[in-house]
Amino acid sequence: MAKQKTSYFCQNCGASSPKWMGKCPSCGEWNTYVEEILQKDDGKTSWKAAATAGQSSSLQIANKPRPINEIQYQEQPRISTNDAELNRVLGGGIVRGSLVLIGGEPGIGKSTLMLQIALSLSHLKVLYVSGEESEQQIKMRAERIAAGASNCYVLAETGTQNVFKQIETLRPDVLIVDSIQTLHSSFIESGAGSVSQVRECTAELLKFAKESGTPVFLIGHITKDGSLAGPKVLEHMVDTVLQFEGDRHLTYRILRTIKNRFGSTSELGIYEMLGSGLRQVSNPSEILISQREGDLSGVAIAASLEGNRPLLIETQSLVSIATYGTPQRSSTGFDAKRLNMLLAVLEKRGGFRLGGQDVFLNIAGGLKVEDPAMDLAICASVVSSYEDVAIPQNVCFAAEVGLGGEVRAVNRIENRIAEAQKLGFEEIYISRYNHKSLDPSAYQIKVVTVTKLNEVFERLL
């Protein structure tokens, strides 16, 4: 009997070692190395052993090196779904033979989104494999989301061998696996969710997707620090990595592209979580701007970009006298260090005495933004609250603020101005350096160019 081969894997980052180690040299975590038995079956050569034997001659020909100019290539049409947000994030639709990994916080709506997609593809045969829920639980959610689809098949299974056996019988057009951490391959003697199991199951699904041309969606868990659970090689193996983000206490969700071999990584889709499922938000700017009656101080609108998508985002500031000693600086949805920098610029270059004031900043809608073009709107909202003077509701901002108090140019200013004009704004404040490549006569909105922060405050306040 052959001796079993074992190795130690870090359950946090996937690093391997021939012996146990207390601290992982790759990620620095303690007590994460677990011994796993590695056992390979010599008879396993493909995801479908029976079919591989008959294709051996064709596989040998395909594996020979060929000159690149002799390779025949024919672009296949993408599979379009009824979800315009998902089509945008994937780059125009589902690519045949692609492997897509979707990660996100527990309860954020990953399974709901995938089940919605499975039910909407009524013209295709979809197999939904679940290792976390029973068939009855999935049926309950499907009844709540939409009417049942006859072309959507559900399989509650965790063993990859049985999954592939059912695939051979059903031959689906799309495969959805919920989740990759629950699958278990009999060729690896370790528990489901371990590093070696996740890597082996993903490799089998990858080979299935490439050989059959069937698109595969994998739902993945994440760790406590927000990264995808399992080895880092998992993200390298798949074609597309999507991140489902949002606060569970708020209704809006963002589907963001982390990696995409078939499209841009700058796209994102926005959804609203309802009792009947996820609703596509085609015009998020109208939702992110609160419908307020009358003028309120401390509110400014920023023309921001999330990926390639222009958004009008409301920034809310509250400045009050610090009555408990050390002034507080609190930021929700925006980098707190950058907020401190902007407050220092306002005090040094603008002359506003904010050292003894509590400053609270909130980005409406529960979004987390990192766009430098938010700077001017945040400065305007802070000064508006400090002076208790409201900014007109028909004014928005799109510019970066430097340490010298200068207003700096930002990229893709045309898209920002067009979005502001579409939503009915009458004025937008931008950097004068953006004006060089801009034709203001092409827009109905009034474009105000400035070079210093004080110019903005003199005009508005």
Summary of the structure (lengths in Angstrom):
residues: 461
radius of gyration: 26.7
end to end distance: 84.8
largest distance: 85.7
contacts: 1460
relative contact order: 0.09
helix: 32%
strand: 28%
